[in-house]
Amino acid sequence: MRNVYEELVERGFVAQVTEGDELKELLGRNKITCYIGFDPTAKSLHAGSLVPLMALKHMVRYGHRVIVLIGGGTALIGDPSGKTEMRRIMTREEIEENARSIKEQLSRYLDFHSGQALMLNNAEWLTKLNYIEFLRDIGKHFSVNKMLAAESYRIRLEKGLNLIEFNYMLLQAYDFLHLFKQEGCLLQMGGSDQWGNILAGIDLIRRVTGKATYGLTFPLLVTSRGHKMGKTEQGTLWLDPTLTSPYDFYQYWINTADEDVEKFLSLFTLLPMEEIKTTKSLTDRELNMAKAVLAFEITKIAHGEEAAREAWKASAAAFGIKTIDERFFPSSTIPRPEETEGLDLSGIKTIYKRREDLRKGIPAYELFYEARVCSSKGEARRVITQGGGYVNDRPIMAFDEKITLGHLNNRGEILLRKGKKVYFRLVMIE
């Protein structure tokens, strides 16, 4: 019988794992408890948090128990992992406010009333530790030489690693020990930058209790173009709808590069893998519908079905085209070619320009090329010269006609079109 470990591997969640065969066998034989920590360093989680959140959803789907650990205590120290400089030291008041906001967001992904999901805050035990006792009982198990070899510390040595940050690994390891003792937690999961911290916790538990536990990390997620996933021209893609609206959240995913559709469907939706794998053979209209399914499904998970529907309808209204047939919602499926006859599924792309650039004016053919609507500037010139270019549904009279602030609508956008079907929009940012 298939178990959650096989599901996570197939969907691309697993970067590193301790004792993989043993963990796979354990997850297939028993229902276990696992945990992932989220430090409240901001008022909202961001798109990068979707990978661990979806991993937790899969664990619950297979009957396992999950712990979401809010790092109210560790955030007082600051995790040096993946950072070239020290994080800003935050006040307790800031951390507590952020923790409250994040708890509300996490409740949209997991049901904390079912008994399968538990939310804890490590401030409950870390802030009560006696420093001398902690050094005697826990610190004695750590080798400084081994800690300095960890990637999270090694990259910081050139610019300087202070004593506060150096303690972070001990505190995270202690979290795992505490959850092992109090909750029977056997597995810690986290980003690939947490590998050293996870191993430290496993080693600490072995030294203190003689018991075996496990660790699993997720890959650092980048797009096929090498960009960090969740970063836009406007900044971070937040999960808080007041920071990133459901509409903009939807637009980010519908603009996914063709090469990333299968990967993102695997990681960020619960659609069956046999359906997701069909995207390899999709092109043009069908592939664009798959992107719409991706955008709808992720928005539905992050913001609810109603918000996802509104984002989809707003997108269709904004561009004057129907990107997907409503019969595919709310139970989205990857469309088959015969199901898409008669639908206009042209790709919708978004490019961002600063006010000062629009004040000077940007030649239309350059925008068509930049948005990848045309494969070259020469093609863009030909398309516009032959009457195939439009701005706000008005024909562009010359290939070098300047697109300026005067073309903006009341949403701060400009709708551009190639031919009858290929739309993209220009959005002004300050």
C-alpha positions as CSV (number, residue, x, y, z in Angstrom):
1,M,0.0,0.0,0.0
2,R,1.3,3.5,-1.0
3,N,2.5,5.6,1.9
4,V,3.2,9.3,2.4
5,Y,6.9,9.0,1.9
6,E,6.4,7.7,-1.7
7,E,3.9,10.6,-2.2
8,L,6.4,13.2,-1.1
9,V,9.2,11.7,-3.2
10,E,7.1,11.6,-6.3
11,R,5.8,15.1,-5.9
12,G,9.4,16.5,-5.4
13,F,9.3,17.4,-1.8
14,V,12.4,15.4,-0.7
15,A,15.9,16.9,-0.9
16,Q,17.7,15.2,1.9
17,V,16.5,12.5,4.3
18,T,18.1,10.5,7.2
19,E,17.7,6.7,6.9
20,G,15.3,7.0,3.9
21,D,14.5,3.3,3.7
22,E,13.9,3.0,7.4
23,L,11.7,6.1,7.4
24,K,9.7,4.9,4.5
25,E,9.1,1.6,6.2
26,L,8.1,3.4,9.4
27,L,5.6,5.7,7.7
28,G,4.0,2.8,6.0
29,R,3.7,0.7,9.2
30,N,2.8,3.3,11.8
31,K,1.0,6.6,12.2
32,I,3.7,9.0,13.6
33,T,4.0,12.6,14.7
34,C,6.1,15.0,12.8
35,Y,6.8,18.8,13.1
36,I,7.9,21.8,11.1
37,G,8.9,25.1,12.7
38,F,8.0,28.6,11.5
39,D,9.8,31.6,13.0
40,P,7.5,34.6,13.2
41,T,10.0,37.1,11.7
42,A,7.2,38.9,9.7
43,K,3.5,39.4,10.0
44,S,2.8,36.9,7.2
45,L,4.2,33.8,5.8
46,H,5.2,34.0,2.1
47,A,5.0,31.8,-1.0
48,G,8.2,30.0,0.1
49,S,6.2,28.6,3.1
50,L,3.8,26.8,0.7
51,V,6.2,23.8,0.4
52,P,6.3,22.9,4.1
53,L,2.6,23.7,4.5
54,M,1.7,21.3,1.6
55,A,4.0,18.7,3.1
56,L,2.0,18.9,6.3
57,K,-1.3,18.6,4.4
58,H,0.0,15.3,2.8
59,M,1.1,13.9,6.2
60,V,-2.5,14.6,7.5
61,R,-4.1,13.1,4.4
62,Y,-2.2,9.8,5.2
63,G,-3.4,9.8,8.8
64,H,-0.2,11.1,10.5
65,R,-0.2,13.7,13.2
66,V,1.5,17.0,12.6
67,I,2.8,19.8,14.9
68,V,3.2,23.3,13.7
69,L,5.8,25.0,15.9
70,I,5.7,28.7,16.1
71,G,9.2,29.9,16.9
72,G,8.3,32.6,19.4
73,G,11.4,31.7,21.4
74,T,13.9,31.0,18.6
75,A,12.8,34.2,16.9
76,L,14.3,36.1,19.8
77,I,17.7,34.8,18.8
78,G,17.4,34.8,15.0
79,D,18.2,31.9,12.7
80,P,21.5,32.5,10.8
81,S,20.7,29.8,8.2
82,G,20.8,31.1,4.7
83,K,21.8,34.6,5.8
84,T,25.0,36.4,5.1
85,E,24.3,39.0,7.8
86,M,22.8,38.9,11.2
87,R,19.0,39.2,11.4
88,R,17.5,42.2,13.1
89,I,16.9,41.6,16.8
90,M,13.1,41.8,17.3
91,T,11.3,42.8,20.4
92,R,9.0,40.3,22.2
93,E,6.0,42.5,21.3
94,E,6.8,42.3,17.6
95,I,7.3,38.6,17.7
96,E,4.1,38.0,19.6
97,E,2.1,40.2,17.2
98,N,3.6,38.3,14.2
99,A,2.9,34.9,15.9
100,R,-0.8,35.8,16.3
101,S,-1.1,36.7,12.6
102,I,0.7,33.6,11.4
103,K,-1.4,31.3,13.6
104,E,-4.5,32.7,11.8
105,Q,-3.0,32.0,8.4
106,L,-2.0,28.5,9.3
107,S,-5.5,27.7,10.4
108,R,-6.5,28.0,6.7
109,Y,-4.3,25.1,5.8
110,L,-4.7,22.7,8.7
111,D,-7.7,21.8,11.0
112,F,-6.4,22.3,14.5
113,H,-9.6,21.0,16.0
114,S,-9.5,17.5,14.5
115,G,-6.7,16.2,16.7
116,Q,-4.4,15.5,13.8
117,A,-2.9,18.9,13.8
118,L,-1.4,20.7,16.9
119,M,0.0,24.2,17.1
120,L,2.6,25.0,19.7
121,N,4.9,28.0,20.5
122,N,8.4,27.2,21.6
123,A,8.4,30.4,23.7
124,E,6.4,28.3,26.2
125,W,9.6,26.3,27.2
126,L,12.6,28.2,25.8
127,T,11.9,31.4,27.7
128,K,11.8,29.4,30.9
129,L,15.2,27.7,30.5
130,N,17.9,28.3,33.1
131,Y,21.0,29.2,31.2
132,I,23.5,27.4,33.5
133,E,21.4,24.3,33.6
134,F,20.9,24.4,29.8
135,L,24.7,24.6,29.2
136,R,25.3,21.7,31.6
137,D,22.5,19.4,30.4
138,I,22.3,20.3,26.7
139,G,25.5,22.2,25.7
140,K,27.8,19.4,26.8
141,H,26.5,17.3,23.9
142,F,27.6,19.7,21.2
143,S,31.0,19.8,19.5
144,V,32.0,23.3,18.5
145,N,34.1,22.0,15.6
146,K,31.2,20.0,14.3
147,M,28.9,23.0,14.6
148,L,31.3,25.3,12.7
149,A,31.3,22.8,9.8
150,A,27.5,23.2,9.4
151,E,26.6,25.1,6.3
152,S,24.4,27.5,8.2
153,Y,27.4,28.7,10.3
154,R,30.2,28.2,7.8
155,I,28.9,30.8,5.3
156,R,28.7,33.3,8.1
157,L,32.2,33.0,9.4
158,E,33.7,35.4,6.8
159,K,31.4,38.3,7.9
160,G,31.2,37.3,11.6
161,L,29.0,35.0,13.6
162,N,28.0,36.2,17.0
163,L,27.3,34.2,20.2
164,I,23.6,34.8,20.0
165,E,23.3,33.2,16.6
166,F,25.7,30.4,17.6
167,N,23.1,29.3,20.1
168,Y,20.4,28.9,17.6
169,M,21.3,25.3,16.7
170,L,21.2,24.3,20.3
171,L,17.8,25.8,20.8
172,Q,16.3,24.1,17.7
173,A,17.8,20.8,18.7
174,Y,16.3,21.2,22.1
175,D,12.9,21.9,20.5
176,F,13.1,18.4,18.8
177,L,14.1,16.8,22.1
178,H,11.2,18.5,23.9
179,L,8.7,17.5,21.3
180,F,10.1,13.9,21.2
181,K,9.6,13.6,25.0
182,Q,6.3,15.4,25.3
183,E,4.5,14.6,22.1
184,G,6.3,11.5,20.8
185,C,7.5,13.4,17.7
186,L,9.8,11.2,15.5
187,L,10.3,13.4,12.4
188,Q,11.4,16.9,11.8
189,M,11.0,18.5,8.4
190,G,12.2,21.8,7.0
191,G,14.0,23.7,4.3
192,S,17.3,22.5,2.9
193,D,19.0,25.3,4.9
194,Q,17.8,23.6,8.1
195,W,19.7,20.3,7.5
196,G,22.4,21.0,10.0
197,N,19.9,22.0,12.7
198,I,17.8,18.9,12.1
199,L,20.8,16.6,12.3
200,A,21.8,18.3,15.6
201,G,18.4,17.5,17.0
202,I,18.5,13.9,15.9
203,D,22.0,13.6,17.5
204,L,20.9,15.3,20.7
205,I,17.9,12.9,21.1
206,R,20.1,9.9,20.5
207,R,22.7,11.1,23.1
208,V,20.0,11.9,25.8
209,T,17.5,9.1,25.3
210,G,19.3,6.5,23.1
211,K,16.3,6.6,20.7
212,A,16.3,7.1,16.9
213,T,14.5,9.9,15.2
214,Y,14.4,11.2,11.6
215,G,14.9,14.3,9.5
216,L,13.7,15.4,6.0
217,T,14.4,18.6,4.1
218,F,12.7,20.2,1.1
219,P,14.6,21.5,-1.9
220,L,15.3,25.2,-2.4
221,L,12.7,26.1,-4.9
222,V,13.6,28.2,-7.9
223,T,11.8,28.7,-11.2
224,S,13.1,27.2,-14.4
225,R,14.6,30.6,-15.1
226,G,16.7,30.5,-11.9
227,H,14.5,33.0,-10.0
228,K,13.6,32.5,-6.3
229,M,10.0,31.3,-6.3
230,G,7.6,33.8,-4.9
231,K,9.6,36.9,-5.7
232,T,8.0,39.4,-8.1
233,E,8.8,42.9,-9.4
234,Q,6.6,44.2,-6.7
235,G,8.3,42.3,-3.9
236,T,7.4,39.2,-1.9
237,L,4.3,37.1,-2.6
238,W,2.7,37.0,0.8
239,L,0.0,34.6,2.0
240,D,-1.8,37.4,3.9
241,P,-4.5,38.8,1.6
242,T,-4.0,42.3,2.9
243,L,-0.4,42.3,1.7
244,T,-0.9,40.3,-1.5
245,S,-4.5,40.3,-2.8
246,P,-6.0,37.0,-3.9
247,Y,-6.2,38.6,-7.4
248,D,-2.5,39.3,-7.5
249,F,-1.8,36.0,-5.9
250,Y,-3.8,34.3,-8.7
251,Q,-2.0,36.3,-11.4
252,Y,1.4,35.3,-10.2
253,W,0.6,31.6,-10.7
254,I,-1.3,31.9,-14.0
255,N,1.9,33.5,-15.3
256,T,3.9,30.4,-14.5
257,A,6.5,29.5,-17.1
258,D,5.6,26.5,-19.3
259,E,8.5,24.5,-17.9
260,D,7.3,24.9,-14.3
261,V,3.7,23.9,-14.6
262,E,4.1,20.2,-13.8
263,K,6.5,20.9,-10.9
264,F,4.2,23.5,-9.3
265,L,1.1,21.4,-9.8
266,S,2.9,18.5,-8.0
267,L,4.0,20.6,-5.1
268,F,1.2,23.1,-4.6
269,T,-2.0,21.2,-5.4
270,L,-3.6,18.0,-4.3
271,L,-4.5,16.9,-7.8
272,P,-3.7,13.3,-8.6
273,M,-0.2,12.7,-10.1
274,E,-1.5,10.7,-13.0
275,E,-3.4,13.9,-14.1
276,I,-0.5,16.2,-13.4
277,K,1.9,14.1,-15.5
278,T,-0.3,14.7,-18.6
279,T,0.9,18.3,-18.7
280,K,4.1,17.1,-20.4
281,S,2.1,16.6,-23.6
282,L,0.0,19.7,-23.4
283,T,0.8,22.8,-25.5
284,D,-0.7,26.2,-26.3
285,R,-4.3,26.4,-25.3
286,E,-4.4,23.3,-23.1
287,L,-1.2,24.2,-21.3
288,N,-2.7,27.7,-20.6
289,M,-5.7,26.0,-19.1
290,A,-3.5,23.9,-16.9
291,K,-1.9,27.2,-15.6
292,A,-5.4,28.4,-14.8
293,V,-6.1,25.3,-12.9
294,L,-2.8,25.7,-11.0
295,A,-3.6,29.3,-10.1
296,F,-7.2,28.5,-9.0
297,E,-6.1,25.5,-6.9
298,I,-3.3,27.3,-5.1
299,T,-5.5,30.4,-4.5
300,K,-8.3,28.1,-3.2
301,I,-5.9,26.5,-0.7
302,A,-4.4,29.8,0.4
303,H,-7.5,32.0,0.5
304,G,-10.6,29.8,0.1
305,E,-12.8,28.8,-2.8
306,E,-14.8,32.0,-2.9
307,A,-11.7,34.2,-3.2
308,A,-10.3,31.9,-5.9
309,R,-13.5,32.2,-7.9
310,E,-13.5,36.0,-7.5
311,A,-9.8,36.1,-8.6
312,W,-10.6,34.0,-11.7
313,K,-13.6,36.1,-12.6
314,A,-11.7,39.3,-12.1
315,S,-8.9,38.0,-14.3
316,A,-11.3,37.1,-17.1
317,A,-13.1,40.5,-16.8
318,A,-9.8,42.4,-16.8
319,F,-8.6,40.8,-20.0
320,G,-11.9,40.3,-21.7
321,I,-11.2,36.6,-22.2
322,K,-12.4,33.4,-20.7
323,T,-9.3,31.7,-19.4
324,I,-11.0,28.5,-18.2
325,D,-14.5,27.0,-18.3
326,E,-16.3,27.2,-15.0
327,R,-17.2,23.5,-15.3
328,F,-13.7,22.7,-14.2
329,F,-14.3,24.3,-10.8
330,P,-14.3,23.7,-7.9
331,S,-13.0,20.2,-8.5
332,S,-10.3,21.3,-11.0
333,T,-8.9,18.7,-13.3
334,I,-6.2,19.1,-16.0
335,P,-8.0,19.6,-19.2
336,R,-7.9,17.3,-22.2
337,P,-7.7,18.8,-25.7
338,E,-11.2,17.7,-26.6
339,E,-12.6,19.5,-23.6
340,T,-11.2,22.9,-24.6
341,E,-12.8,23.4,-28.0
342,G,-14.2,26.9,-28.4
343,L,-12.4,28.3,-25.3
344,D,-10.0,31.3,-25.6
345,L,-7.1,30.1,-23.5
346,S,-4.5,32.6,-24.5
347,G,-1.7,33.1,-22.0
348,I,-1.8,36.2,-19.8
349,K,1.5,37.6,-18.8
350,T,2.3,40.6,-16.6
351,I,5.2,42.9,-16.9
352,Y,6.0,45.7,-14.4
353,K,7.3,49.2,-15.2
354,R,8.2,52.1,-13.0
355,R,6.5,55.4,-13.2
356,E,9.6,57.2,-14.4
357,D,10.0,54.7,-17.3
358,L,6.4,55.3,-18.4
359,R,6.8,59.1,-18.1
360,K,9.6,58.9,-20.7
361,G,7.6,56.4,-22.8
362,I,8.6,52.9,-23.9
363,P,8.5,51.8,-27.6
364,A,5.7,49.3,-28.1
365,Y,7.8,46.7,-29.9
366,E,10.2,46.6,-26.9
367,L,7.3,45.8,-24.6
368,F,6.1,43.0,-26.9
369,Y,9.5,41.5,-26.9
370,E,10.1,41.9,-23.1
371,A,6.8,40.2,-22.4
372,R,7.9,37.3,-24.7
373,V,4.8,37.8,-26.8
374,C,7.2,38.0,-29.7
375,S,10.4,36.0,-29.9
376,S,12.5,38.9,-31.1
377,K,12.3,42.7,-31.5
378,G,12.2,42.1,-35.3
379,E,9.1,40.0,-35.0
380,A,7.5,42.6,-32.7
381,R,8.2,45.3,-35.3
382,R,6.6,43.2,-38.1
383,V,3.5,42.3,-36.0
384,I,2.8,45.9,-35.1
385,T,3.6,47.3,-38.5
386,Q,1.1,44.7,-40.0
387,G,-1.6,45.9,-37.7
388,G,-1.4,43.1,-35.2
389,G,-0.6,45.2,-32.1
390,Y,-3.1,46.9,-29.8
391,V,-3.0,49.1,-26.7
392,N,-6.3,49.1,-24.7
393,D,-8.0,47.7,-27.8
394,R,-6.8,50.5,-30.0
395,P,-4.5,49.6,-32.9
396,I,-0.9,50.7,-32.3
397,M,-0.1,52.9,-35.3
398,A,3.7,52.5,-35.4
399,F,6.1,49.9,-34.0
400,D,8.0,52.5,-32.0
401,E,4.9,54.3,-30.7
402,K,5.6,55.2,-27.1
403,I,3.5,53.6,-24.4
404,T,3.2,56.2,-21.6
405,L,1.4,57.2,-18.4
406,G,-1.4,58.5,-20.6
407,H,-2.4,54.9,-21.5
408,L,-2.9,53.8,-17.8
409,N,-6.4,52.9,-16.8
410,N,-7.9,53.5,-13.3
411,R,-6.3,50.3,-12.0
412,G,-2.8,51.5,-12.9
413,E,-2.6,49.0,-15.8
414,I,-2.3,49.0,-19.6
415,L,-3.8,46.2,-21.6
416,L,-1.7,45.1,-24.6
417,R,-2.7,42.6,-27.3
418,K,-1.1,40.7,-30.1
419,G,-3.6,39.6,-32.8
420,K,-7.0,38.5,-31.5
421,K,-6.1,36.3,-28.6
422,V,-2.7,37.0,-27.0
423,Y,-3.1,39.4,-24.2
424,F,-0.7,40.7,-21.6
425,R,-0.8,43.6,-19.2
426,L,1.6,46.3,-18.1
427,V,1.4,47.3,-14.4
428,M,2.9,50.5,-13.1
429,I,4.9,50.4,-9.9
430,E,6.3,53.4,-8.0
